[in-house]
Each structure stands twice: as structure tokens, then as C-alpha cells.
Amino acid sequence: MKNKKSANGKVKIIPLGGLEEIGMNITAFEYGDSIIVVDCGLEFPEDDMLGIDFVIPDITYLQENYSKVKGFVITHGHEDHIGSIPYVFQKINVPIYATKLTMALIEKKLEEHNMLRSVKRKVVRFGQSINLGDFRVEFIKTNHSIQDAAALAIYSPAGTIVHTGDFKVDYTPVYGDMIDLQRFAEIGRKGVLALMCDSTNAERPGFTMSEKTVGVTLDHIFAEHTNNRLIIATFASNVDRVQQIINSAKKYNRKVCLEGRSMVNVIGTAVELGYVDAGDTLIELDQLKNFPPERTVLVTTGSQGESMAALSRMAANIHKKVKIMPGDCIVFSSHPIPGNEKAVSDVINELTEIGAQVIFQDVHVSGHACQEDIKLIYALTRPKYAIPVHGERRHLQAQAKIAQSIGIPKDHIWILHSGDVLELSDEKARIIGKAQTGKILVDGLGVGDVGNIVIRDRQRLSEDGIIIAVLTLEQHSSHLLAGPDLVSRGFVYVRESEGLMEEAQKVVEDAVWKCLDRNITDWTKIKSDIKDSLSDFVWKRTQRRPMILPIIMEASV
């Protein structure tokens, strides 16, 4: 392991995801014959990715350089940082290094995929360093909305790179110690080649408020609703938030029930490891009926309006065990993620219609650093280069402005695209190439078997429906024996459009006879003519473009 800085050393930074998007964080660091990978997250599908469960990164670059990959180093246990591990590790199997709670959540995922025995894992403590080829990686304590979040000091012969992970500066954390600002300063004094800093809140001025301020608000809500059942929706991974709900429940003599698979998994793991102090406050869902509603609190998933999350099912009255009642107080302890506003609004309207009281203001603080917190990290580390990470283009640009405002030259600030290969040394920085990147779509058990063409077909089906034209031709002579018959779904209501469908059938019939009269026996040509004729007719009559699927069957007479 080469600890001393090499005069000619050059380190490569290759983001394989997590830039120009929220989620799918994964970055490779390469020096000589050594590659380490920071994080391995997933991204939730965009609205136009119909039927897709989630999105994972393309790791072709890592597969092509498998022999160099020394290990994966994980900053914290959120899905956008650990969610792809079970899929990626089916193709690449190297050791994983993470802090205690993060590793426990990773192990849950590996266990679900029957991979626990095959993947090597090592739990790392804050302040501890691990040697991985030409790299040494130190874990630094930070604060975030989940416990055991770490920043990384990545030491290479070319210099030190500090990667903040997702972080905030919380001087009064709910659990554990505050961020180790002293260590950031010590590393800064020794010299930092580059800082890769969380950009999620880079557009927001000021400081991020402490998580404990939410506890005060929760106490007020509990005090004002002593005669109501409380249902609080938050992110399953916000362990500190759930701890504060439990604290308020203890104070006001209520039992707490967790609902939603991810909520039960994450908080159950946190309780087992001692990151949540629940005492005898937690009860199972089946035990709710043993307590008066005003003596209970239901902590649930669904704060983002997800259609299958527990709160959404309650609001739609399709939850098997919980029914929303007039007088219930529903608290949204989160802000809608951009793009989810309409879904959240719909759930709130459904709950209000039932007669529940809904509270969705002032019950959340972010887990990400705002502008003044970001400036503090820059001031402590004093990097030569700034590389904004974690966020869409506008977030990265906002952090670039922050870096400039504290004196980093514009040509030392690098806003990268996924796949850019940035080569850094003490003398200069430059992009030297492009690695293959992309989005692998996961649909049920299928990984990567749904691509752009399938998505485009799904979009078309969802917009204009489908018309299937079925006909039977004689095996040798290609005489028309039956049909054509038309079947449609999602195009028009057939009973009210019989005239249109009869005309469409005549159009298909004419197209078939034209082909047969010209002695065309190539089925591909016949299908193409059917599609063209029917498509033109439908567009002229309806201004719609349904998917048209001709089916030709062969029969011998």
C-alpha cells in the first residue's frame, strides 16, 4: 500500500450513476490496478416508465475491469445508495465495507436474494481505515436522516479525495454524536485534492435545522390530539424521526405500531441493534384492537403517495387491517419528493373526504446540508478541486456557485456527467474518456429484459390502446378462409362504435384482397399492408394511433 503521494500519480473518478438524477448513486475510483466503488444504489422509476419497479446502474465498466475491483464502500443505508447491491453482486462479487446499521440493512437485502453466504462483508467503525489495493479509505462520522451515515476520506498516491456521502451538520442529533468536524479539519490541513460534496440542498440558503426541532412539533401534535388516533407517515429509513415519534408516544402514554414492509424491516433492524430505544412501546398490528384508538399511534409508509404503500391503501379503503375513521389525525412527516406532489395531494384529499384531519406542514426537516453547511465543509477541507455530486443538474450547478463563492477557481470545479472519466493529479484535472453507463430496468423478476422499445410500446398502449386483426389463410394457396375479425382494447368502446369497427374491418379486408389479387404470399408484406391501411383509416377517423397487431393463422383444407 502506497501511502506517500506520488509525484506523477493520477487518480480517476468515474461516476456510473447519481449525477443528473436523484438516486442510483455509484462511483468508481481507479488508480493503477486498483478500483474501489463507493455506494451501489437504485433509482425509482419515472412516470413514463410504465410497470417498472426500479432502475439500477449499468456496471459494464466494472465487469470489464473485474480483476481490478477491490471492494465496495457504502456511505449509508438508504435505497439510493444500497438498493442495487443484490443485482450488481450477481455479476461482481467483491467484499463490502460499511458501518454497523448500514451493513445490517444490506444483509437484509442479501438474505432476501439468498446471497448472504456468498458475499463477503466487513463492518467498519468510524475513524477506522481499510486498505484496498492502492487506496486507503477512512470512515468519518456524519449526520443524516438515518444512523451510521459516513463520509469517506479516500487516500491514494495521487492525493486525498473527501466524499461526504449524504450529510447534514446537526449539532444536536437525536442519537449518537454530531458530525466529526474536527476530523474534516485535520484532513483539510494535510491537503485535500478534491471534495465530492452532497448537492441535494445546494439551492437552499442558510443552515439545515436539527432533527430535534421536529420532536418539539410532534410533542405539540400529541398534546393537541389526546382524544384522536394518530397516524404518522414518514420515510421508513428515517430512524431518528421514528425515535422521536416513540419518545412523544411514551410521554403521552400511547402504544406505537409500525405498518408497511419497509418500515417494519428498517425499524425492526434498528431496534435489534440498539439504534432505536422503544422499550415496551411497540406493538404488533394485530394488537391494535386491544387498545383504545386514542391510546395508539400508527407509524406508516406512504408519505410520498405511493399507490401500494400502507397509507395509500388505508386512504383508498383497501387496507386489510386498518380503516381510517372520521376524527383520525393523519400527519405527513416529510416533504413530497419533486414529481410526487400530485400523488401526495390525492391521498390527502381522500383522507379529508373520509373525515380525517390532515397535518402536513412543519413536521419535517431535511437530512441534507443547505448552503451554509456546505460552505463549512469546504472551509474545513480546503480542496484543490470541487466535484459536486448527488443531484440533478441544477443542484450540481448550485453547489458549483457555492464553491466559487468561497474562492475555488472556476476551472477547478468539475460538474460531471455519468460515465465521464475524470483524471486528477496535483498538476491538473481533465476528462480523458467516457465509460459505458445507462439505466437497467427491473420489472418483477426481469432485470434488463425491458428496454426502450418495450417501454415505448407500453406508453403507446396506455395512450391509444390496441387493435388486433385476425385472419386465416389456406396453407398452400393462401386463399382467405376466415376473417378478418377485429378485436380492440383501450381504443374505443366497441358497443357504441359498431359502425367504426365495421368500416375498419372492411379496410382490413380490402387490404388483404389487394395482396392476394397481386399473388403476394409473403405474410410479412401482408401484415405490413394491413397495418398501414388500418392505421391511416383510424387516424383520419379518430386522430388516434393505437397499436395495430395483425395475426395470420394457417389452415389446411
N, C-alpha and C positions, 0 to 999 in steps of 0.2 A: 504493500500500500504506500503510494507516494504522497506524503503529507505536504512536502515542500512545493511551493509554487514553481512551475516550470517556466523558464523564460520564453519558450516557444509554444507553450501549451495553449490548445484551443478546445473549448468545450462546445458541444452542440446542444441546442434546446429545440425539441421538436414537439409542438403541441399536436396531438392526434385528435383532439376534440376539446370542447369547453370554451372556444372563442367564437364570437358572433352568435352565441346562443346561451340560454340558461340551462345548464346541465351537461351531462356526458363529459365530465372533466377527466382528462387523461393526458399526461405529458411525459415524453421520454427525454432523458438526459444522457448524452453519449460522450465518452472520452476514450480514445484509443479502442481497446477491445472490450470496453465495459459500457453497458446500458443499464440505467435504473429507470423505473417508471413510477411516477407519482400519481396516485389515485386511479380509479377504474370505474367511472360512473355511467349511469344511463340518463337518457332524456325522455321525458314524457311526450307522447305524440302530439303533433299539431292538429288543428281541427280538420284539415283536409286529408289526414292520414286515416281513412275510414277503416275501422276494425283493428287497427294496430294497437298492441298493448303498451309497448315502449320501444325505444330506439337505443341501440348500442353502437360503439365505435368500430370502425374498420381497423383491424390491427395487423394488416398485411405487412407493414414495415417491421413490426416486432417479429412476425413469423419469419420474414426473410433474414433477420439478424438474430435468430433464436439463440445461437451459441454465445452471443454477447450479453444477453439479458441476465442480470444477476439477481434481480428481485423487484417486487412491487412494494412501495412505501405509501401507506394510506394516512391521510391527514385527519379524517374524522368519519363518523358512521352514517352520514346522510346518503340517500339513494343516488344522488347525482355524483357521488364520489365512490360508492362501493357496489352499486346495483348491477354492474356488468360482470362482476368477478366470476359468477358461476358459468357464464357463457365464454368469457375470454379464457378462463383456465381449462376449458375443454381442448383448447388449441395450444396454450402455452402454460407450462406448469413449472413455476419457479417459486421460491419462498415469498411469503407475505409478511410484512412487518407493520405493526400497528399498536396503538395503546390498548389498554385493557377492555374498555367498553366497546371501542371500535371493533376489536377482534371478536368479541362475543357476538356482535351483530353480523359480522362476516361469517362466523361459524354457523349461525342460524341458517344463512343462505346456502352455505355449502352442504349442510345437513339435509336441507330440502331437496338438493340435487344429488344426494348420495355421493358427495365428493369429499367428505370430511377426512377420510383416511388418506386420500391421495394427494392432498395439498399441504405442503409444509408451512407452518405458521410460527411466528415468534412474537410474543408480547414485549413491547418496549416501554420503558419508563421515561418520564420527562427528564431531560438532562443527559440521557444515555445516548451513546453514539453506536452506530453499526457500520462495519466495513463491508463494502460491496465492490469488489474489484478495485478500480482506480478511484472510487468515491468513498467518502465517509459522510454519513447522514446523522445529524443530531436532531432530536425531537425537543421542541420548545413549547412550553405551556402557553396556550391562548384561551380566550373566552369565545363561546359561540352559543347557539341555541341548543346544542347537545353537548354533553360532558365529554371530557377527554379529547377535545379538539387540539390539534398540534400544528405549529408552524415548523418548517424544516430548514435547517442550515445544511446546505449541500456543499461539502468541501471537495474540490477537485484540484489537480495540479495546475489548472488554469486560473483558479481563484474560487471565491466563496459566493454561492448563489443562495439568497434567502427567499423561500417560498412561504407566504403567510398562511396558505390554506384559506378557508372561510373563517373570518375572525371579527371580533369587536373588542374594544377596550372597556371592560366592566370592572370598575373599582370596588363594587360591592356585589360580587356574584352570589347566586343562591346557594351554590355548592362549590366547595373547594377553593382554590387560590385564584387570585386575579392573574391576568396575563403577565408573563415574566418580562417586563420591560427592561429590567436590568440586563438580562442576557442579550436582548436585542442590541442594547447599547455597547456591551462588551464585544460582540461580534462586529459591530459597526466601527469600533475603534481599531480593530485589527485589519479592517479593509473588506468591503463587500463589492464584488464585481458587478452583481445585478440583483435587483429586488423584483420579485414577481408577486404583486400585491392584489388582493381581492378588490374587484371593481364594482361589485353589485350595487353598493350605495354611493358610488363616487359622485353622483349628481346631487346628493342631498347635503346641504350645508350643515355646519355645527357638529356636535358630538352625538353618538348613539346613546340613548338613555339606558340606564341599568335595568336589567331584568326585574330587579326587586320593585321597581315602580309599578309593575303590573300587579304585584302582590297586594299593594295598597288598594288599587282599583277593585281587585277581586274581593277583598275584605268588605268594601263598601257595598258591592253587589250582594254578598251573602247577608249582610246586616239589613239591607232593604227588602229582602225577599225571604223572610223567615217562614212565610206560610205557603211558599211555592216550591215545586220541584225545580231543580236547576239542571239544565243540560248544557254542557260547555263543549264546544267544538274547537279543536286545535290540531296542529300537526302532531302526528304520532311520535315523531322524533324529538319534539321539544320537551325534553326530560325535565328541565328546570321549571317550565310552565306547569307541568303536571304536578311537580313537587309543591308548587305554590298553591295550586287548587287543593291538594291534600292538606296543606297547612291550614288553609281557611276552613276546610271541612272539619278538621279537628277542633278548631276554635269555636265553630258553631254547631258542634255535635251532629255532624252528618256522616253518613257512610258514602264511600266513593266506589262507583262501578265503572270499569273500563269496557268500552264496546268498539268493535272494529278490529279486524285481524291484525293489522299492522300496529295498532295501539296496544293491544294485548301482548304482542311479541316484544316490542321495544321496551315498554314499561316493565313488563314481566322480567325481562333480562336485566334492566337497570335495578329493579328491586332485589333480584338474586345477588347481584354484585355489590349491593350497598350504596348505589348512586341515588336511590330514592328511599327516603325514610317514611314508610307507610304505616308502620305499627299494625293495629288491627282495624284500620280504617277501610281497607279494600274488601269488597265483597264480590261474589260472582253474579252474573246476570240473573241466574235463576233465583238468587236470594233477594232480589229487589222487592218481590211481593211480600216479604216478611217485615218490611219497614214502611212507615207512612211516607208518602211521596215527598212531603216537606222535610223529611229527615235524610234525603238521599241526593246525591249528585251523580249525574251520568257524564263521564268524560268520553267523548266520541270522536271518530274521524269524520270527515265530510266538510271541513271548514272551507274547502275550495269548490263546493258544489258538485263534486264528482258524482256521477249518476248512480254508481253502485256502492258508494260509501254509506256508512251506517246512518248518518243524519239525513241524507237524501232519501233513503228508504223509509225512514221514520216520517219525513215530511210528506212523502207520497202514499203513506199508509200501507206500505208493503213490507214493513219490518215484522219478522215473525214474533218477536217478544216484547217490543216497546211500541206503545201507542202514544202519540202526542195528544195531550189533553188541553182544553182551554184553561188558561191560568199558568201553564208551564212557562218558565223563563228560560229562553234559549240565548246563550252567549257565544258570539263568534270571536274567539280569542286568536285572531290572525287577520292579516290584510290579504285581500284577493291578489293572487299572482296575476301579472298582466295577461289578459286574454281570458281569465276566469270570471270577470266581473258579472257577465250576464248569467252564468250558471249559478253564482252565489246569490244574485238578485232573485232568480227564480225560486230558489229554495226558501229565501226569506219571505217571499210573497206567499208561498204555500203554507209556511208555518204561521204567518199572520192570519191567513184565511181560516185556519183551524181555531184561532183564538189565542195563540201563544204570544207572549211578549218577547220581542227580539232585541237584543243589545249587541251592537256591532261597532261601537266607537270606543276608543281609548282603552281597549283591553288587549293591546299588543304593542311590543317594541321589537325592533328588528334585531337579528343576530349578526348583522353585518356592519362594518365600520363606515361611518359617514366621513365627510371631508376632513374634519379636524383630527379625527383618529388616524386617518391615512397619512396626514401630514406628520403626525407624531412618529409613526413607524419610519417614514422617510428620514426624519430628523435624527432618529436614533441609529439607523443603519448606514446612512450617508452613501448610497450606492453610486457606482460609476454609471451604470445603465439602469433604466427603468423599463420593465416589461409588464404592462397591465394584463391581468388575467381575470377569469371568471366574470363573464358578462357579454351582453350584446355590444355591437359596435359603438353605440352611443355611450355606454358605460365605460368602455376602454378609452374612448376619446376624452371623457370627463376626467378620468384619472391622469391621462397624459397632461392635461392642463394643470392639474394639481402638482405633478412632478416639475413642470416648467416653472410654476409659481414659487417653488422653493429652491430654484437655481439649477436644476438639471438641464443641460443644453438640449435643444430640440433634437439634434442629431444623435443624442444618446438615449432617446425614448423610442422604443420599438413596439408598435401595435401590429401584432402578427395575425395572420390567417391560419386556420387549422391546416397543418401539413407543411408550413414554412420550416425550413431548416436554418435556424439562426446560429451562426458560428461566432463565439465570443472569445476574446483574449484581452489582455491588458492594453494592447495597442489599438485594436479596432474591433468593430462588430459588423457583420454583413450576412445577408441571406444568400446561401450558397446553393440552394436547391429546393425541391418540393418532394415530400413523402406522400405516398398514397393515403388518402383519408376518405371518409364517407360515413353514411348512416346505414347501419344494418337494421332492418325492421324485424321485430319479433311479434308474431301473431300466433297466440296459443303455443303449441309445441313446435311451430315452424320458426326457424331462425334463418333469415336471409332468403327464404323462398318466395317472399312477396317483394316485388320491386316496383319501379316507377310505372311499368306498363299495367300491372295488376291494380295499383292504386288509381291510375287513370281510368281503368275500366270500372272500378268501384264508384268513382266520382260520377262517371257518366251514367251508370245505373241509378245512382241516387238522385240524379238531376232529371233524367228523361225516361228512365225505365228501359224495357227490353221488348222487342217483338221477335218471336220465333216463327219462322216459316218452315213447315214440314211437308215434304212430298215424297212419293215413292216412284222410282223408275224401274223398268224391266231390265233384268240383268244384262242381256246381250244386245237388245235392240234400242235400249234407252227410251222406250215408249213410256209416256206418263200413265201410271196405273192408278194413282190416288193422289188427292190433294190438288193444289197446295192448300193447307189449312194454316191459319194464323192463330197464335196464342200470344197474348201480351200480359205483361206485369209492370205496373208502375207507369204505364203510358197514358191510357185513358180508361174510364170505367166502361167496360165493353157493353153492358146492357143499355147504356144511354148513348152509345156511339156505334150502333149496329151498321148504320149507313156508311160511316167512315171505314169501318173494318171490312165491309163487303167490297167497297171500292179498292181498298188496299189489297184484298185478296185477288181481285181482277187484275191489278197491276202486276202482281207476282206471277199470276197465271200467264199473262201476255209475255212477260219476260222469259218464262220457261219455254213457251211455244216458239218464240223467236229463235231461241238457241237450238231447239230440236229441229225446226224447219231448215236451219242452216247446217244441220248434221254435226252440231257441236256436242261431243260426248265427254269432254273434259269437265269433271264435276267442279273443279276449282273455278273454271270460267263461268259455269252456270251459276254458282254461288255468288260470284263477283257481280254478275249482271243483275241477279235478284237484289243484292244489297244496294247497288247503285240506283236501280229503278224505284225500289221501295223508299229509299232514303230521300230521293228527290221529291216523290209524291208526298211523303209525310211532312217534309219541310215546307212545301208550298201550301199545304192544307192547315198545318198546326204551328209552324215556326219552332218545331222541336226536333231534336236529333237523338232519338232513342237508339240503343244498341240493337243492331239487326243481326240475327243469328239464323242463317239458312241451314236446315238439316235435310240431307238427301238420304233416303233409305233405298236399298236394293232388294228386289224380289225376283224370283224366277217363276215363270208361269208354266 
